[in-house]
Amino acid sequence: MGKKNRNKKKDFKKKKKYEQSKNNSNIPIKKPPTIKPLNQTNKIIKEGTESELQTELSRLYELNRKNPTKNTKNKQKRRELVTMRSSLKKRLKSKLRRIHQERLNNLSEEEQKKEKEKNQPKTIDMMREIDENLIDENDSEIIESLKTDEYINYFKNEYEPQILLTTSIKHTGAIFKFIRELKNFIPNSYFYYRKKFDLGTIITKSIEKSFTDIIIITERLRKPYKLLLIHLPNGPTLEFKLMNVIYQDEIAGHGTSAGFNPEIIFKNFKTNLGYRVTRCLNALFPKNEELKGRELILFHNQRDYIFFRYYRYIFTEEFKNVNLQEIGPRFVMRLLSVQRGVFNPQFGEYEWVYKDKMGVKRRKFYL
């Protein structure tokens, strides 16, 4: 208690001295020296060299990293300090960009290419590990394997795909919205209620009724969770995990499908496994693409995540430019397994299975 009283007395004396110095106009009040970093940086931006600009930019980054705004108690001052630093950073970056562009303009074409290659950002996709399974379309082994593929009859245009859509035994009403969206973009697809039918009986009955593929959607927490794709009559069976499903009505300015057979585009599938997945997905759609419908389905692979998009392309009046209108839905798939033959969880022979350890190597991709 005694210490607290002493501290209070000291504070009171300091206040009294401050008030006396305020009243006494003859006594000068000592102010802390003002630092003007803004003027210095402005001077560097106007007259500084490239190295000076770079050091100033790194200094600003260092200041933000250490978070010196904690010392300023006033919120308004803190905000001003942050906005000032961000504006300075933008100005420094733009000046450095201009200097770099001027230097590039003075170089020859070959030197410009080398400079661009040097300054190209190193993304994970660019630093991908060299894989033995990367495909070459001119390879004789791949051409021979395609002749004995399960999808050879489809690519010879001997039949038109007929797809059966159904759900898992345990499901809620929320899954039917996703199935309705699937029916919109997959031609010749028919939905049947699962009830309590075993998967074996569904496969046998669908073969009898000349269905070419079965798609089974399972849900988790009232959201689409997995997609099982079974090719009939001899397989293969692919299992995908579904993520980030955005329905048609959630997309701003979406279009509606006119019912034409869409064009199919597969992008960035580079391995044997990726090529097999493209053949499996391609066999869901009719071979004769109706170009007058101007509808397009894109399967884009990036780091083993397959992004699905459904567009309509619209030409301008003079046919010089093309605009894309998204129809929807929009979702992401991740391949979990590829099984030979029709689905058999107990005795099935798996060609490829995703394991948790596969995601550890960030530069290793399988599709």
C-alpha positions as CSV (number, residue, x, y, z in Angstrom):
1,M,0.0,0.0,0.0
2,G,2.9,2.3,0.8
3,K,4.4,1.9,-2.6
4,K,1.2,2.8,-4.4
5,N,0.8,6.0,-2.3
6,R,4.3,7.0,-3.2
7,N,3.7,6.4,-6.9
8,K,0.5,8.5,-6.7
9,K,2.5,11.4,-5.1
10,K,5.1,11.3,-7.8
11,D,2.5,11.4,-10.6
12,F,0.7,14.3,-8.8
13,K,4.1,16.3,-8.6
14,K,4.7,15.6,-12.4
15,K,1.3,16.9,-13.3
16,K,1.8,20.0,-11.1
17,K,5.1,20.8,-12.8
18,Y,3.6,20.3,-16.3
19,E,0.7,22.8,-15.4
20,Q,3.2,25.3,-14.0
21,S,5.3,25.1,-17.2
22,K,2.1,25.6,-19.3
23,N,1.2,28.7,-17.4
24,N,4.7,30.0,-17.5
25,S,5.1,31.2,-21.2
26,N,8.8,32.2,-20.6
27,I,9.8,28.6,-19.8
28,P,10.3,26.6,-23.0
29,I,8.8,23.1,-23.2
30,K,11.1,20.4,-24.4
31,K,9.5,18.5,-27.3
32,P,10.9,15.2,-28.7
33,P,12.7,15.6,-32.0
34,T,10.4,14.9,-35.0
35,I,11.5,12.3,-37.5
36,K,10.3,12.7,-41.1
37,P,10.6,9.4,-42.9
38,L,8.0,10.4,-45.4
39,N,10.2,13.1,-46.9
40,Q,13.2,10.7,-47.1
41,T,11.2,8.1,-49.0
42,N,9.7,10.7,-51.3
43,K,13.2,11.9,-52.1
44,I,14.3,8.3,-52.9
45,I,11.3,7.7,-55.1
46,K,12.1,10.8,-57.1
47,E,15.9,10.7,-57.3
48,G,17.0,7.3,-56.0
49,T,18.7,4.4,-57.9
50,E,17.2,0.9,-58.3
51,S,19.3,-0.5,-55.3
52,E,18.1,2.4,-53.1
53,L,14.5,1.8,-54.1
54,Q,14.9,-1.9,-53.3
55,T,16.4,-1.3,-49.9
56,E,13.7,1.2,-49.0
57,L,11.0,-1.3,-50.0
58,S,12.6,-4.0,-47.9
59,R,12.8,-1.6,-45.0
60,L,9.0,-0.9,-45.2
61,Y,8.4,-4.7,-45.3
62,E,10.6,-5.1,-42.2
63,L,8.7,-2.4,-40.4
64,N,5.3,-4.0,-41.1
65,R,6.7,-7.4,-40.0
66,K,7.8,-6.1,-36.6
67,N,4.4,-4.3,-36.3
68,P,5.5,-0.9,-34.9
69,T,1.9,0.3,-34.9
70,K,1.4,-1.3,-31.5
71,N,3.2,1.6,-29.9
72,T,0.7,4.2,-31.2
73,K,-2.3,4.0,-29.0
74,N,-4.5,6.3,-31.1
75,K,-6.5,4.2,-33.6
76,Q,-6.8,7.1,-36.1
77,K,-3.0,7.6,-36.2
78,R,-2.5,3.8,-36.6
79,R,-4.8,3.7,-39.6
80,E,-3.0,6.7,-41.1
81,L,0.4,5.1,-40.6
82,V,-0.8,1.8,-42.3
83,T,-2.3,3.6,-45.3
84,M,0.8,5.8,-45.7
85,R,3.0,2.7,-45.7
86,S,0.9,0.9,-48.2
87,S,0.8,3.9,-50.6
88,L,4.6,4.2,-50.3
89,K,5.0,0.5,-51.2
90,K,2.8,0.9,-54.2
91,R,4.8,3.9,-55.4
92,L,8.1,2.1,-54.9
93,K,6.9,-1.0,-56.8
94,S,5.6,1.0,-59.7
95,K,8.9,3.0,-60.0
96,L,10.9,-0.3,-59.9
97,R,8.6,-1.7,-62.6
98,R,9.1,1.3,-64.8
99,I,12.9,1.1,-64.4
100,H,12.8,-2.7,-65.3
101,Q,10.6,-2.1,-68.4
102,E,13.0,0.7,-69.6
103,R,15.9,-1.7,-69.2
104,L,14.1,-4.4,-71.1
105,N,13.2,-2.0,-74.0
106,N,16.9,-1.3,-74.5
107,L,17.9,-5.0,-74.8
108,S,17.7,-7.1,-78.0
109,E,15.0,-9.8,-78.5
110,E,17.2,-12.7,-77.4
111,E,18.3,-10.9,-74.2
112,Q,14.7,-9.9,-73.5
113,K,13.7,-13.6,-73.6
114,K,16.6,-14.6,-71.2
115,E,15.6,-11.8,-68.8
116,K,12.0,-12.9,-68.8
117,E,13.0,-16.5,-68.1
118,K,15.1,-15.3,-65.2
119,N,12.4,-13.2,-63.6
120,Q,9.6,-15.8,-64.2
121,P,8.0,-16.7,-60.8
122,K,8.6,-20.2,-59.5
123,T,5.2,-21.8,-58.9
124,I,4.6,-25.3,-57.6
125,D,3.3,-26.3,-61.0
126,M,6.4,-25.1,-62.7
127,M,8.7,-26.9,-60.2
128,R,6.9,-30.2,-60.8
129,E,9.0,-33.3,-60.4
130,I,9.9,-35.2,-63.6
131,D,7.6,-38.3,-63.7
132,E,8.2,-41.5,-65.6
133,N,4.5,-41.8,-66.3
134,L,4.3,-38.6,-68.4
135,I,2.6,-39.4,-71.7
136,D,3.8,-38.9,-75.2
137,E,0.9,-39.2,-77.7
138,N,3.2,-40.4,-80.4
139,D,4.5,-43.4,-78.3
140,S,3.7,-46.7,-80.0
141,E,2.9,-48.4,-76.6
142,I,0.2,-45.9,-75.8
143,I,-1.4,-46.2,-79.2
144,E,-1.5,-50.1,-78.9
145,S,-2.9,-49.8,-75.3
146,L,-5.7,-47.6,-76.6
147,K,-6.8,-50.2,-79.1
148,T,-7.4,-52.7,-76.3
149,D,-9.1,-50.2,-74.0
150,E,-12.6,-50.6,-72.4
151,Y,-13.7,-47.4,-74.2
152,I,-12.6,-48.4,-77.8
153,N,-16.2,-49.1,-78.9
154,Y,-17.2,-45.6,-77.7
155,F,-14.4,-43.8,-79.6
156,K,-15.3,-45.9,-82.7
157,N,-18.8,-44.3,-82.3
158,E,-20.4,-47.8,-82.1
159,Y,-22.8,-46.8,-79.3
160,E,-24.3,-43.7,-77.6
161,P,-23.8,-43.4,-73.8
162,Q,-26.8,-44.1,-71.6
163,I,-26.1,-43.0,-67.9
164,L,-28.0,-44.2,-64.8
165,L,-28.0,-41.7,-61.9
166,T,-28.8,-42.8,-58.4
167,T,-27.9,-42.1,-54.7
168,S,-26.6,-44.1,-51.8
169,I,-29.1,-46.0,-49.6
170,K,-28.9,-43.4,-46.8
171,H,-29.5,-39.9,-48.2
172,T,-31.6,-36.8,-47.6
173,G,-33.6,-34.6,-49.9
174,A,-30.7,-32.1,-50.2
175,I,-28.8,-34.5,-52.7
176,F,-31.6,-34.2,-55.3
177,K,-30.6,-30.7,-56.2
178,F,-27.1,-31.8,-57.3
179,I,-28.5,-34.8,-59.2
180,R,-30.9,-32.3,-61.1
181,E,-27.8,-30.2,-62.0
182,L,-26.0,-33.4,-63.3
183,K,-29.0,-34.3,-65.5
184,N,-28.9,-30.8,-67.0
185,F,-25.4,-31.2,-68.5
186,I,-25.1,-35.0,-69.0
187,P,-27.3,-35.9,-72.1
188,N,-29.1,-39.3,-72.0
189,S,-29.0,-39.5,-68.2
190,Y,-31.8,-41.0,-66.2
191,F,-32.4,-40.9,-62.5
192,Y,-33.8,-43.9,-60.5
193,Y,-34.5,-44.0,-56.8
194,R,-32.0,-46.3,-55.0
195,K,-34.5,-47.5,-52.3
196,K,-32.8,-50.5,-50.7
197,F,-31.4,-52.2,-53.8
198,D,-28.0,-53.8,-53.5
199,L,-25.3,-52.4,-55.8
200,G,-24.8,-55.8,-57.5
201,T,-28.5,-56.0,-58.5
202,I,-28.4,-52.4,-59.8
203,I,-25.3,-53.3,-62.0
204,T,-27.0,-56.5,-63.4
205,K,-30.3,-54.7,-64.1
206,S,-28.6,-51.7,-65.7
207,I,-26.6,-54.1,-68.0
208,E,-29.9,-55.7,-69.0
209,K,-31.4,-52.3,-69.8
210,S,-28.3,-51.4,-71.9
211,F,-26.9,-48.6,-69.7
212,T,-23.3,-47.8,-70.4
213,D,-22.4,-46.0,-67.1
214,I,-23.7,-45.7,-63.5
215,I,-23.1,-42.6,-61.4
216,I,-23.8,-43.0,-57.6
217,I,-23.7,-39.8,-55.5
218,T,-23.2,-40.1,-51.7
219,E,-23.6,-37.2,-49.3
220,R,-22.2,-36.0,-46.0
221,L,-23.7,-33.3,-43.8
222,R,-26.4,-32.7,-46.4
223,K,-23.8,-31.9,-49.1
224,P,-22.5,-34.0,-52.1
225,Y,-19.4,-35.8,-50.8
226,K,-18.4,-38.6,-53.2
227,L,-19.1,-39.6,-56.8
228,L,-18.7,-43.3,-57.9
229,L,-18.5,-43.8,-61.7
230,I,-18.9,-47.4,-62.9
231,H,-18.4,-48.2,-66.6
232,L,-20.5,-51.2,-67.9
233,P,-20.2,-54.0,-68.5
234,N,-16.5,-54.6,-67.7
235,G,-15.4,-51.5,-65.8
236,P,-13.3,-49.6,-64.8
237,T,-14.7,-48.0,-61.6
238,L,-13.5,-44.5,-60.5
239,E,-14.2,-42.9,-57.2
240,F,-14.0,-39.1,-56.8
241,K,-14.3,-36.8,-53.8
242,L,-16.5,-33.8,-54.4
243,M,-15.7,-30.3,-53.0
244,N,-16.8,-26.7,-53.3
245,V,-20.1,-27.4,-55.0
246,I,-21.8,-24.2,-56.3
247,Y,-25.2,-24.6,-57.8
248,Q,-26.5,-22.8,-60.9
249,D,-28.8,-20.4,-59.0
250,E,-25.8,-19.3,-56.9
251,I,-23.8,-18.1,-59.9
252,A,-24.4,-14.4,-60.8
253,G,-25.6,-13.9,-64.4
254,H,-25.8,-17.6,-65.2
255,G,-27.3,-19.0,-68.4
256,T,-29.5,-22.1,-69.0
257,S,-28.7,-25.1,-71.1
258,A,-30.5,-25.5,-74.4
259,G,-30.1,-29.3,-74.4
260,F,-27.4,-29.5,-77.1
261,N,-24.5,-32.0,-76.9
262,P,-21.7,-30.0,-75.5
263,E,-18.0,-29.8,-76.5
264,I,-15.6,-31.4,-74.0
265,I,-12.2,-30.0,-73.2
266,F,-9.6,-31.6,-71.0
267,K,-6.7,-29.5,-69.8
268,N,-3.4,-30.3,-68.1
269,F,-3.8,-34.1,-67.8
270,K,-0.2,-35.2,-68.5
271,T,0.3,-38.8,-67.1
272,N,-1.0,-42.3,-68.1
273,L,-3.4,-42.1,-65.1
274,G,-4.6,-38.7,-66.1
275,Y,-5.2,-39.9,-69.7
276,R,-7.2,-42.8,-68.4
277,V,-9.4,-40.5,-66.3
278,T,-10.0,-38.3,-69.4
279,R,-11.2,-41.3,-71.4
280,C,-13.6,-42.4,-68.5
281,L,-15.1,-38.9,-68.2
282,N,-15.3,-38.4,-72.0
283,A,-17.4,-41.6,-72.4
284,L,-20.2,-39.9,-70.4
285,F,-21.0,-37.6,-73.2
286,P,-22.2,-38.2,-76.8
287,K,-19.4,-38.4,-79.4
288,N,-21.2,-36.1,-81.9
289,E,-20.7,-32.6,-80.5
290,E,-23.4,-30.1,-81.6
291,L,-21.4,-27.0,-82.3
292,K,-24.5,-24.9,-83.1
293,G,-25.4,-25.1,-79.4
294,R,-22.2,-23.2,-78.4
295,E,-22.0,-25.1,-75.1
296,L,-18.7,-26.2,-73.6
297,I,-17.7,-28.4,-70.7
298,L,-14.2,-27.9,-69.2
299,F,-12.3,-30.4,-67.0
300,H,-9.2,-28.5,-65.8
301,N,-6.6,-30.4,-63.8
302,Q,-4.4,-28.4,-61.4
303,R,-2.3,-30.1,-58.7
304,D,-4.5,-33.3,-59.0
305,Y,-7.7,-31.3,-58.4
306,I,-10.2,-31.5,-61.3
307,F,-12.1,-28.3,-61.7
308,F,-15.5,-28.6,-63.5
309,R,-16.9,-25.6,-65.5
310,Y,-19.9,-25.4,-67.9
311,Y,-20.0,-22.5,-70.3
312,R,-21.8,-21.1,-73.3
313,Y,-19.7,-18.9,-75.7
314,I,-21.3,-15.9,-77.2
315,F,-19.9,-14.2,-80.4
316,T,-20.0,-10.4,-80.8
317,E,-21.8,-8.9,-83.8
318,E,-18.7,-8.7,-86.0
319,F,-17.5,-12.2,-84.9
320,K,-14.2,-10.8,-83.8
321,N,-14.4,-11.5,-80.0
322,V,-16.0,-14.3,-77.9
323,N,-17.5,-13.9,-74.5
324,L,-18.2,-16.7,-72.0
325,Q,-21.4,-17.1,-70.0
326,E,-21.3,-19.7,-67.2
327,I,-24.2,-22.0,-67.1
328,G,-23.3,-24.0,-63.9
329,P,-22.9,-25.9,-61.7
330,R,-19.4,-25.5,-60.5
331,F,-17.4,-28.0,-58.4
332,V,-14.0,-29.6,-57.8
333,M,-13.2,-33.4,-57.9
334,R,-10.3,-35.3,-56.4
335,L,-9.5,-38.8,-57.7
336,L,-9.5,-41.4,-54.8
337,S,-9.2,-44.7,-56.6
338,V,-9.3,-46.5,-60.0
339,Q,-10.5,-50.1,-59.9
340,R,-10.4,-52.7,-62.6
341,G,-13.8,-54.2,-63.5
342,V,-17.1,-53.2,-61.9
343,F,-17.2,-52.0,-58.3
344,N,-16.1,-54.7,-55.8
345,P,-14.9,-53.3,-52.4
346,Q,-13.8,-56.7,-51.0
347,F,-12.1,-58.5,-53.9
348,G,-11.6,-55.7,-56.4
349,E,-8.2,-55.2,-58.0
350,Y,-7.1,-51.5,-57.7
351,E,-5.0,-49.9,-60.4
352,W,-4.4,-46.8,-58.3
353,V,-5.4,-45.6,-54.8
354,Y,-4.9,-42.2,-53.2
355,K,-3.2,-42.3,-49.8
356,D,-2.7,-39.5,-47.2
357,K,1.1,-39.7,-47.6
358,M,0.8,-38.7,-51.2
359,G,-0.1,-35.1,-50.3
360,V,3.1,-34.6,-48.4
361,K,5.3,-34.2,-51.5
362,R,4.0,-30.8,-52.9
363,R,5.9,-31.1,-56.2
364,K,4.7,-34.6,-57.0
365,F,1.5,-34.9,-59.1
366,Y,-0.2,-38.0,-60.4
367,L,-2.6,-36.8,-63.1
